[in-house]
Amino acid sequence: MPVPVPTPRGLWYTYRLWSDLFKGTWPEVQKRIQFYLSKYFYKDDLLKAFLFDRDFAELPKNRFIDYARYLNYYASDIKETTLKMGEASKRARLPYQEVINFVEKPNVKIDVVGNITEYVMSQELVNRTDGNLRAFLVEKPKTADDPVLRLASLFESGGAEYKCRLERSTYFFQARTNLTLDYPLDNQDTLRTVDLGPSNNLRSLEDSILLNSIGVSAVVYFDRNGELYFFMKYRRPDEGIFGRMFGTTWRVTSQIGVAPIERAAST
């Protein structure tokens, strides 16, 4: 078996990691080793090296979702960004559509319009996606049919204000649609092609047949003497649609806010 050859940048960050690990007094070193062995918090320069060395053209893929197809189908709905580390930079094309950038527009306000009603999937779509759900649960039998919120519409109402409409649903409807986009339907179509817009773009939320649930993803970090440490959790094989990878959070769904949001929307 060939032995992987570390890159110069990888060697430099390995040196930095070990030199930082063993500096100071022995009690400090012991505490630092215990901290690193927790496998939950990582220094910012190490995470920068992970991100910068990653080939973003190699996107995750399994039998349910092939993210590379996003780049092929939705050419106008791609997030392009520049990653920088020191004087070096690289461009990355990410399979996401950015609607609101809260870093650039921190004062954006989103209001929920009307009451939160119950989502009803058409019987035709239920029949067509029964195979999707069965296949998903075979691979991920521990999946729970927890409550979720469906984003039925989102539109800008002027300036930094947006309005949205929400519907109650459950996680199995998400598994039938968004989480099995590229799984063949009864006639070898997929939900990605069925839900494709007329100009090879993402359909509006109002027109989409997918569940399109909302959730929360957070970046947790702390500052110790000017050095940033970020929380990263390694997903087990049965966690999320893609396991065996690092993530900042996993399935922090909107179920924790269903009741408070509904009360606020109806007042």
N, C-alpha and C positions, 0 to 999 in steps of 0.2 A: 504494500500500500504506500503510495507516495506521501511524503511528509510535507504539509503545507509550509510554504516559506512566508514568514511574516513580512509585511511591508515596512519600509523605514518609518512611516508615521505610526504604525502599530507598535513597533519596537520602542519608539519615543514615548508613547503613552504608557506602555508597560513599565518602562523605566520610571516615569513620573509616578505611576501608581505605587510601585514598590518603595521608591524613595520617600514618598509621603507616608507610607504605611509604617516605616520603621524610624521616623525621626522623633526626637524628644526622649523623655524619660521612659523607663520600662513600664510603669503603670499607665502612662499615656499610650504606649504602643499596645499594651494588652487591651485597653478599652477600644482602641481603634481597630484592632484585629477582630474583636467581638462585633463591632459595628459593621465591618465589611462582611463578616460571615453571616450577618442577618439576611443578606441578599435582598434587601428591600430598598436601600438608599445608596445612590451612586453620585460621585462628584460630577459637576457639570462638564469638565473637560473630557472625562471619559465618555459621557453620553454624546458630546459633540463629535468625538472620534467615531463612535458607532454610527451616528447619523451620516457623517460626511463620507465615510468609507462605504456606505451602503449603495448598492446599485438599484435605484428606484425604477429601473426598467424591468426588474425582476419582481413582479407583483404577486401577492398570494393567490393561490389557486387550489380549489378542491372540486369535488363533483357537483357542488351546489353553487359556488360563485367563482368566476374567473375574472379578477379585477382588470386584467389586461384588455378584456373585451370592452370595458368602459371607455378606455382610450380610443378604441377602434370605432365604437358606435356613437359616442357623444363628443365629437371633435370640438364643439363650441362650448362645452360645459366642463372644462378641465381647469384645475387650479395649477398655474405655473408659478414657481417661486425660485428664489436664489438662496442657496445655503452658503454661509460664509464661515471660515475658520482661519483666523489670522489674516494673511494676505491672499489666501486661496479662496476660490468660490466655484460653485457648480450649479447648474440649472437642474431643476427637477419638475417633472410633469406628474401631478398627483390626481388620482381618480375621484375627485370631489368637485362639487359646485359650491362656491362660496357665495352666500346670499348676503350675509351681514358680517362685517369684520368689526368685532367689538373692541379690538385694540385701536383701530383707526377711528371708530365711532363709539366711544364709551358711553355716550349719553342716549343711545338708542332705546326706545321704549316700545314694548310689544304688548298690546291689549288683547284679551280674549273676548271675542264678540259672541253675545248670546249665551245660552245654556250649553253645557256639554252633553250631547246626546249619545245614544247608543249606536255604534257602527253596525251596519248590516251588510254582509257580503252577499252578492247575488248567488242564487243556487247554481247557476251555470259555472261561476268561478269556483265555488266550493267543489263541484264535481271535478273540474279540471285540475284542481290542486290537491286532491286527496292523495295522489301518489307522491307529491312533493312532501306533504306532512308525514306520511308513513315512512318514507326513506330517511327523512331528517331524524325522526324519533328512533329509528333503528340504530343510527350512528350515535345519537345523543339521548339515550333513554332516560337520563336524569333531568331532562328539560321539564320545567314546571310551567303550567299555563297561567302565569301570573297576569294581573291586570296591567295594561299599558294605555297610553294616550296616543291617539292617531291625530297627526297634523293634517286636517282636511283642507286647509287653505291658509295662505300667508300672502299679504300684499301690503305695499307701502301706501300709507294714507297721507303722507306729506312730511317733508323735512326728515326728522329723525324718529318718526312714529310709524309703527307697523300694526296691523290688525291680523289676528289669526282666528281660525275656528277649530275646535277640538272635538274629538269623539272618543268615547270609551271603547276599548276592545281588550283582547287578551293576546298573550305571546304566541299562541299557536297560529293565529292569523298572520303574525309577522313571519313565523316559520314557513307558512304556506307561500308567502310572496317574496318579501325583500331578502330573506335568508336563503332562498332557493331559486334565485333569479335565473340561473343557467342550467337548471335541472330540466330535462326534456319533459314536455307535457304529452298528452295522449297522441298528438299528431306530429311529434318531434319539434314543434315550436317550443320556445321558452318564454317565460314571462318577460324577459328583457326585450325580446323582439316584439311580443304582443303589445307591450306598453311603450314601445318606441314612438317618439313624436314624428310628425310629418317631415321634418327637416333633419332627421337623425339627431334629435336632441332629447333631453329629458322632458317628459310631459309636465305640465303644471300640476301642482298638488290637487287642484280641483278636478282635473281630467284623469289623473292616474288611477289605475285599478289596484295598485299596491297598497299595503297598509300604511307605510311611511310613519312608523311610531317615532316619538321623540324621547330623548333621554338626556343624561348629563355625563359629560366626561370632564374630569378635573385633573389639573397638574398640581401635585402636592410637593412642596419643597421647603427647606429651611435654610437659614443663613447662619453659618458658624464662623465667626471671626472673618467675615468677608468672603467665605467660600460657600458656594451653593451646593446643596445635596438634594437630589430629586428621587422621589419614590417611583420605583419600577417593580412591577409584580410579574413573575413568570407564570403564564397561563398553563394549567394542566391540559391534557389532550381533550377533555370533555368540556372545557370552559369556552363559551362563546362560539362563534362560527369558525374562528381560527384559533386553535390551541398551539401549544409549544412556541410561544412568542412572548416578548415583553410588551406590557401595556401599562398605561398610567392608571386606568380603572377598568372594571369589567362589569357590564350589565347593571350600571347604576341607572335604572329606568325611572320613569316619571311616576311610578305607582305611589311613591311616598308623598307626592303632591296632589293626587287626584282630588281628595276631599277639599283641601284649602283652596285649590284653583277653582273648583266648582262653586264654592261659596263666594269667592271674589267675583266670579263672572256673573253671578245671579243677583248681585247687589247693585 
